[in-house]
């Protein structure tokens, strides 16, 4: 496979947040400030790179039946390492991200890439995929956080934006603003890609570890409709 | 941390009410968004999923609280928290699924489908970690988990009603499905701001 394509896939065409719709919780929660978005994005990128490499290297050893628990243990290990590093070297970021730093463990982007990419591809390709997806996550977070911070608090990376200080739309920094900005950004991507985003979201579902259960849910639903 | 038997009814009510209304897990704290967006299309699914979440949250807290205070802290293993909690919760959900499938088939047919979906639901891991971060005693932790679960239930049920209405509306092509759902969630979330002062005023 074309290596450059693997790397750039995650940035735009298959952006995990805006196109595959993965990792919604941290995207909404930490995108109140651009600096938080960068911190969260980089932490997740490091975990994603390490877990992709490790899972790809072990893909012939891990038995298929217990692969999800194995992936979770590997990912949890890397998250703990990153947690300790952030606590030691960037305590301010640790304070800001709070609960969402340990919650990288259950971030669907990481398990999703393990399931969809790392367990089928070589170590090198998986590393590139990890970097690409991680940076795509960071980029999407930064875009969301920039909109929310510039218009919500009149600053960008903590620096005042001239002319906006007196016209803050504070609600953008609060919870409703998060949902709103995310919704509008997805709609924008939808418009630009002519509805491709929705189609790719289905692919994202295939990579979710809960896909089988979700499928059962859909099947149960259809059966009920047929009865009715 | 105070003794296990310390009983402060008013304190517990405040914890419960703030977890349900003020710090609503889904609409104010952004936890469990994936399942909130995915399973809130129909009322019966939303109810089933929320009941399963309440059940697993209580169970996870009942197990992780003793682990934190009798295993991790006395032996200085606090850094293993993330790894241990997620493993315990994942194993527990599997075990519970097997047990209720065998012994309580009625409950299994109601909740069974939802249980595997919950293992990777961030709200469950979050409630276990937040209980420890807030230094709640055992009873307060259980009450906080119950409140968080009820808050999730409330958000899911309310929102499934909003979504049922939305299906009849005409949405611009680019906004169909997810974007319009997120914008509706934003409006529901504004409604929850109304509760912010209620708790302070009630128990002041």
Interface residues (C-beta under 8 A of the other chain):
Chain A: X21 X24 X25 X26 X28 X29 X69 X72 X73 X76 X77 X79 X80 X83 X84 X99 X102 X103 X105 X106 X107 X108 X111 X171 X174 X175 X176 X177 X178 X179 X180 X182 X183 X184 X186 X187 X188 X190 X191 X195 X198 X201 X208 X209 X210 X212 X213 X214 X216 X217 X220 X221
Chain B: X27 X28 X29 X30 X31 X32 X33 X34 X37 X38 X39 X42 X45 X79 X80 X81 X82 X83 X86 X87 X90 X113 X114 X115 X116 X117 X119 X120 X121 X122 X125 X126 X129 X130 X133 X172 X173 X174 X175 X176 X177 X178 X179 X180 X181 X182 X183 X185 X186 X187 X189 X190 X192 X193
